[in-house]
């Protein structure tokens, strides 16, 4: 068989067009590189568009005492000290400049009385720190980056999916993929590649994530030999919608609590008093998610199995101005007027702290030529991410990845890709069409979601995790026999058959890491090992593909320099 | 469990026809849920665009019972169930497959719009009352429903000379940015075809973000074009000076 495909050549190829991918593209363009961006959806629809609450940056516009050191400390404490300290430092130091830059490219943030960018309170942040536009900050950010990219002339390949990275010896040299529209194959040749593909929330049943969130970037990198790190840390956002069933999991922004929203159980108790009397509703997400889950499990949940979140004590006009999309979301989808009555909320799978292991300064992975930024990368958030630190992560490390990828590309003269890799990638893609009477990919996906939801959820134990691994093995076998109906033309079933491979690989990585970590830290809670274990506090779990097997090992958490260590010591 | 009957367009550029599916109804279900149910149980190759399922990304636009809607925000309990619910792709754009249309034209139009050009040396002090207007336009989620219902595009297919409401909203967002210095009136008149809009307000009616497209974006832009190109005093001045 000789596969037909078209070929494109770039210095830097960016996979993913959310905040990290677009910011990386702008960074690489600024270095004079020829840049291509590939994205699974239309431009401007990536997950960033759904980010609501804001961008965390210590600009000190509202609380003048804020500075990068406090932001750094909050991030490290929120991450239970498992973070890569250097990433947390760079992030806290550079975020304000990245926000100002967005403003200079046309973003219009909400303003303070004296004409500066307004900042709001959020969980785990000492000061009011989140630069925002009502509750549609992500939309403002993605549109600004998108417009800037169009203005500067990036090549965008929309509705195009990468299924394999191509290598020249030990370094990446390109990517193989297909156009969803016609199902035709495409080969991208590139001197360096930035992975900006987001997370893997679609492996869980109740999730705030879109169809794109299937862990493909992590799987692509892993299959190409890159290390994954901290995969056990999956963030369940405390507040997703719980009713009606069709909207279950849709995000309810933390900004509701940032603006003064109060959580209560069915007895009317403000239960956060029991779990974190100091920070209350603005405790970190891991704590609030566990609190709601526990209230429900112990019989104090609402009618539909959640908690009440109430902002109706604030003036109706204020709520509509600061939380307009929440107001509409509840009004239109749940018949609830949030200016008059409480919302029902419960935890929803939202974010992966883990991902591709990268160098703090340059965002490069363990494979030459391969970089990663945003949710696809690991390190910044440690065991738990603070709200608002994601959008700033995308900007800070997206830019750094783009700059480093362009610099790397400028040092490489040429790369070669042998046709064997391309033929194999094509064969893999077409196999589901050739199998007859195989299983429907949707059924396997549903069973995967049940498995991860029930066995690798907020609370975990050894027995469940071992069972999950057994189930995942069976699902892998089934996924290997999947068959697809219809033609190659815009075929979601075919796409899902491919996504399943990535989801299963990454789900196994998550489960194995969760089984290994015998303690509870941040978003990872083991019923059989409650509480922190100091020995585990110095180790990151690292996953790597060796031969044909997935290997798990521990790597020491980089030690903080003395001045930064002093910053994060608990003051009594 | 109660059921709904759907007639969903199945086809591609060569043509197609509606196919019938029966879907069980759950409380609070939206049309997009039903389409997903059809994909999972009856037609795994049914082509549908979607991302957030929360009305924030503008991907899942279609025509439900003839009305242009985001399917993720169209509740089944708001539709009559005694007859089939029809779901068709947006009519103004060429069909790729089933409910997925080729909207690439929009992305090409967007490139014609001169970008943001801030005043140099600004201290970036901007007050809320100065951004309120432009923020309304920046709520746009690019669902292209306004483009889909605009007569100039839907019936007259003036894609070559008319940008459509979405891009007038975008221009308005730039023009009304308090620090922008660029004038886009000539582009509006000559390249984006603003004059072809006869303000029937169909775009405003379908906007899921409730942007007052006609009143707040298009009419003020038309006024700017008139002020610059059709002001009688200026026209006389230009004539005397021999300028165009």
Contacts between the chains, C-beta under 8 A, distances in Angstrom:
chain1	res1	chain2	res2	distance
A	41	B	49	7.6
A	41	B	51	5.8
A	41	B	59	6.8
A	42	B	49	7.4
A	42	B	59	6.8
A	42	B	103	7.0
A	43	B	107	6.7
A	44	B	57	7.9
A	44	B	142	5.7
A	45	B	51	4.8
A	45	B	52	8.0
A	45	B	57	4.6
A	45	B	58	7.3
A	45	B	59	5.2
A	46	B	51	7.8
A	47	B	51	7.6
A	47	B	52	7.9
A	49	B	51	7.5
A	49	B	52	6.9
A	49	B	56	5.9
A	49	B	57	5.0
A	49	B	141	7.5
A	50	B	51	7.9
A	50	B	52	4.8
A	50	B	54	6.7
A	50	B	56	5.1
A	50	B	57	6.8
A	100	B	124	7.5
A	103	B	124	6.2
A	104	B	118	6.2
A	104	B	124	7.5
A	105	B	116	6.7
A	106	B	115	7.7
A	106	B	116	3.7
A	106	B	118	7.7
A	106	B	174	7.3
A	106	B	177	6.6
A	106	B	180	7.9
A	108	B	126	7.7
A	108	B	131	4.9
A	108	B	134	5.7
A	108	B	135	5.6
A	108	B	138	6.0
A	108	B	177	6.7
A	110	B	128	6.8
A	110	B	131	7.8
A	111	B	126	5.9
A	111	B	127	5.9
A	111	B	128	4.3
A	111	B	131	6.3
A	114	B	125	7.3
A	115	B	125	3.6
A	115	B	126	5.5
A	115	B	127	4.9
A	116	B	125	7.0
A	133	B	135	6.8
A	133	B	138	7.5
A	134	B	135	7.9
A	136	B	56	7.3
A	136	B	139	6.7
A	138	B	56	8.0
A	139	B	56	6.8
A	139	B	138	7.6
A	139	B	139	7.5
A	139	B	141	6.8
A	140	B	138	6.2
A	143	B	138	6.8
A	147	B	115	6.5
A	147	B	116	7.3
A	148	B	115	7.7
A	150	B	110	6.3
A	150	B	111	5.8
A	151	B	115	4.2
A	158	B	104	7.7
A	158	B	107	7.7
A	181	B	96	5.5
A	181	B	102	7.9
A	210	B	50	7.6
A	210	B	51	4.3
A	210	B	52	5.5
A	210	B	53	7.2
A	210	B	57	7.5
A	211	B	50	6.6
A	211	B	51	6.7
A	212	B	51	6.7
A	243	B	28	7.0
A	244	B	26	7.3
A	244	B	27	4.6
A	244	B	28	2.1
A	244	B	29	7.3
A	245	B	26	5.1
A	245	B	27	6.3
A	245	B	28	6.3
A	245	B	29	7.6
A	246	B	26	6.3
A	246	B	27	7.8
A	246	B	28	5.0
A	246	B	29	4.6
A	246	B	30	5.6
A	246	B	33	4.5
A	247	B	28	6.2
A	247	B	30	7.9
A	247	B	53	7.9
A	247	B	54	7.8
A	250	B	53	6.7
A	250	B	54	4.8
A	251	B	54	7.0
A	325	B	55	7.3
A	325	B	56	6.6
A	328	B	55	7.0
A	329	B	54	6.3
A	329	B	55	6.7
A	332	B	55	7.4
A	332	B	73	5.6
A	332	B	75	7.5
A	333	B	28	6.8
A	333	B	30	7.3
A	333	B	73	7.1
A	333	B	75	7.4
A	334	B	28	6.7
A	440	B	40	7.7
A	440	B	44	5.9
A	441	B	44	6.8
A	442	B	39	6.6
A	442	B	40	3.9
A	442	B	41	7.6
A	442	B	44	6.0
A	443	B	40	7.7
A	446	B	40	7.2
A	484	B	44	7.1
A	484	B	45	7.5
A	485	B	43	7.9
A	485	B	44	5.5
A	485	B	45	5.4
A	486	B	44	7.2
A	486	B	45	3.0
A	487	B	45	7.3
A	489	B	12	6.1
A	489	B	47	7.7
A	489	B	96	7.6
A	489	B	97	5.2
A	490	B	47	4.1
A	490	B	96	5.6
A	490	B	97	4.2
A	490	B	98	7.4
A	490	B	100	5.4
A	491	B	44	7.9
A	491	B	45	4.6
A	491	B	47	7.1
A	492	B	39	6.1
A	492	B	44	7.0
A	492	B	45	6.9
A	492	B	46	7.0
A	492	B	47	6.4
A	492	B	48	6.9
A	493	B	39	7.2
A	493	B	44	3.1
A	493	B	45	5.2
A	494	B	45	7.3
A	496	B	44	7.7
